[in-house]
């Protein structure tokens, strides 16, 4: 029989919109961190894909700051981190803000760019840890992005910057992240831990604002197969799906055959409840 306290807690959380019972149960029963993130996102498979479904609730992007009914690839990952460390949906919303923003939520303070902003911010705050070298060892390489005023001017003229983002919020400098080269990923697949975010990195091009074009959550199926859970807008598939890692890799190759893949950044979700002021 389910404990009475758990019954009441599930009933209270279930009253919030778009929260499947299995997700709510995961927040209460699974250990915080990658295990909870994997369990809590499984009920979200099949949810619709929507480009930029989250915003600040007002201003340039008035979309809600938290939702569970629609995702793009990055907001699905960000929500996985938040759910992985939350004991309820209120905590998940607070965690999501901390993952997405460098300070109080505002459009200019959002971590829009993955390598120069999102990854260093969330490594520093303890939401993720870099596991690329643990997976591929000496085969890892640097993924580098360089930004200066000239590049941003060129991108702005070509319409390649984030609309409404003030130029002062553009990252400037040289930024590095450790990458597993595309040819090495499958050879080391069995070393990728569950709850790892796989960021798709393409060839560096000055006419593109970022090398990172997609992301998914690695899960481990019974028997050890690595699968990827992600929100995709691939032709004929606009929803959250889960598929074998090899198929995920092939999907990325086909998504933009004129822009070659370089590799994958691997950052694993961490248990970080202390940042929310909570226990396990």
ABEGO torsion letter per residue (X at the ends): XBBAAAAAAAAAAAABBGBBAAAAAAAAABBBEAAAAAAAAAAABGBBBBBGABBAGBEABABBABBAABBBAAAAAAAAAAAAABABAAAAAAAAAAAABBEBBBAAABBABAAAAAAAAAAAAGABBBAAAAAAEAABBBBBBBBBAAAAAAAAAAGABBBGBBAAABBBEBBBBBBBBAAAAAAAAAABBBGBBBBBBBBBBAABABABABBBBBBBBBGGBBBBBBBBABBGBBBBBBBBAAAAAAAAAAABAABBBAEBBBBBBBBAAAAAGBBX
